[in-house]
């Protein structure tokens, strides 16, 4: 993070990182569970098997989201970019990172990797055969994540500042 502006206490950077990853995990797990019918065999699988598979997928999603956030931070040269005015380049880089990783991984996982198959319910992109649900996931959730993290981080920052003032008195 030496190339980034960390203009706040180092603890704030760690809190922001935990917020990005934690909120991302929650949002992506919810999305993974919603898209179960779009994958072959998932709707018929035992409940806890589905929960375990979705949890594993969510771990990957949260790591991709954290990497996308980090890439956007390097683009803006500011770890705390989400708590400030968002410029178009940073936001576009953030969203595109997740989309590109998803297209590549879905292409591999449904092809040579044979990790999963789409059910007949999944609409697909004609050129890459990438499912539209995973693409929608990386268009909708990054924006929702950014707004959620911004709201929570700014609230946490204000509360910790207020607690610091109270402790000083």
C-alpha positions in Angstrom: 0.0 0.0 0.0 3.1 2.3 -0.2 1.8 3.7 -3.5 -1.5 4.7 -1.9 -2.5 7.7 0.1 -3.4 6.4 3.5 -4.3 9.8 5.0 -5.9 8.3 8.1 -4.8 6.1 10.9 -3.5 2.7 9.8 -6.3 1.1 11.9 -8.8 2.9 9.6 -7.3 1.2 6.6 -7.7 -2.2 8.2 -11.3 -1.4 9.2 -12.1 -0.4 5.6 -10.5 -3.6 4.3 -12.6 -5.7 6.6 -15.7 -3.8 5.6 -15.0 -4.3 1.9 -14.4 -8.0 2.3 -17.1 -8.7 4.9 -19.9 -6.8 3.2 -18.8 -8.4 -0.1 -19.1 -11.8 1.4 -22.6 -11.2 2.6 -23.8 -9.7 -0.7 -22.2 -12.4 -2.8 -23.5 -15.2 -0.7 -27.0 -13.9 -1.0 -26.5 -13.7 -4.8 -25.0 -17.2 -5.1 -28.1 -18.6 -3.3 -30.4 -16.7 -5.6 -28.8 -18.1 -8.7 -28.9 -21.8 -7.6 -31.7 -22.7 -10.2 -29.4 -21.5 -13.0 -26.9 -24.3 -12.5 -27.3 -27.9 -13.3 -28.0 -30.1 -10.3 -28.0 -27.3 -7.7 -31.8 -27.1 -7.3 -32.0 -30.9 -6.6 -28.9 -31.1 -4.3 -29.3 -31.5 -0.5 -29.6 -28.1 1.2 -26.3 -28.2 3.1 -24.4 -29.3 0.0 -25.7 -26.2 -1.8 -24.9 -24.0 1.2 -21.3 -25.4 1.2 -20.9 -24.9 -2.5 -22.3 -21.4 -2.4 -20.0 -20.6 0.6 -16.9 -21.7 -1.4 -18.0 -19.7 -4.4 -18.6 -16.7 -2.2 -15.1 -16.9 -0.7 -13.8 -16.6 -4.3 -16.2 -13.7 -5.0 -15.2 -11.8 -1.9 -11.6 -12.2 -2.8 -12.3 -11.0 -6.4 -14.2 -8.0 -5.0 -11.4 -7.1 -2.6 -8.9 -7.4 -5.4 -11.1 -5.1 -7.6 -11.4 -2.6 -4.7 -7.6 -2.7 -4.3 -7.1 -2.2 -8.1 -9.4 0.8 -8.0 -7.5 2.1 -5.0 -4.2 1.9 -7.0 -5.9 3.7 -9.9 -7.0 6.5 -7.7 -3.9 6.3 -5.5 -6.1 6.4 -2.5 -7.1 3.5 -0.3 -10.1 5.5 1.0 -11.5 6.3 -2.5 -14.9 4.8 -1.6 -15.4 7.4 1.2 -14.9 10.3 -1.2 -16.2 11.6 -4.5 -16.0 8.8 -7.0 -14.4 9.6 -10.3 -15.5 7.7 -13.3 -12.1 6.1 -14.0 -11.9 4.6 -10.6 -15.4 3.3 -10.6 -15.1 1.9 -14.1 -11.8 0.2 -13.2 -13.4 -1.3 -10.1 -16.4 -2.7 -12.0 -14.4 -3.9 -15.0 -11.9 -5.8 -12.9 -14.6 -8.0 -11.5 -16.3 -8.4 -14.9 -13.1 -9.4 -16.6 -12.1 -11.9 -13.9 -15.7 -13.3 -14.0 -15.7 -13.7 -17.8 -12.4 -15.5 -17.8 -13.2 -17.8 -14.9 -16.7 -18.6 -16.1 -15.3 -19.4 -19.5 -12.8 -21.8 -18.0 -15.1 -23.3 -15.4 -17.9 -24.1 -17.9 -15.4 -25.3 -20.5 -12.0 -27.0 -19.9 -12.3 -26.7 -16.1 -15.6 -28.5 -16.0 -16.4 -27.0 -12.6 -20.1 -26.5 -13.3 -22.7 -26.3 -16.1 -25.5 -23.8 -16.6 -29.1 -25.0 -16.6 -31.5 -24.2 -19.5 -32.7 -21.2 -17.3 -29.3 -19.4 -17.7 -29.2 -16.9 -20.5 -25.7 -16.8 -22.0 -23.5 -14.3 -23.9 -23.2 -15.6 -27.5 -19.5 -15.1 -28.0 -18.1 -16.5 -24.7 -21.1 -18.6 -23.5 -20.7 -16.8 -20.1 -23.9 -16.8 -18.1 -25.7 -13.5 -17.7 -26.4 -14.0 -14.0 -22.7 -14.0 -13.1 -22.2 -10.9 -15.3 -25.1 -9.2 -13.6 -23.6 -10.1 -10.3 -20.5 -8.1 -11.1 -22.5 -5.1 -12.4 -25.0 -4.8 -9.5 -23.0 -6.0 -6.4 -19.9 -3.8 -6.8 -22.0 -0.7 -6.9 -24.1 -1.9 -4.0 -20.9 -2.8 -2.1 -19.4 0.6 -2.7 -22.5 2.4 -1.4 -22.8 0.1 1.6 -19.1 0.4 2.5 -19.1 4.2 2.0 -22.1 4.5 4.3 -20.7 2.2 7.0 -17.2 3.5 6.9 -18.3 7.2 7.1 -20.5 6.3 10.0 -17.7 4.4 11.7 -15.3 7.3 11.1 -17.7 9.8 12.6 -18.4 7.5 15.6 -14.7 6.9 16.3 -13.9 10.6 15.9 -16.7 11.4 18.4 -15.5 8.6 20.8 -12.0 10.1 20.6 -13.3 13.5 21.6 -15.3 12.0 24.4 -12.2 10.2 25.7 -10.1 13.4 25.6 -12.6 15.3 27.9 
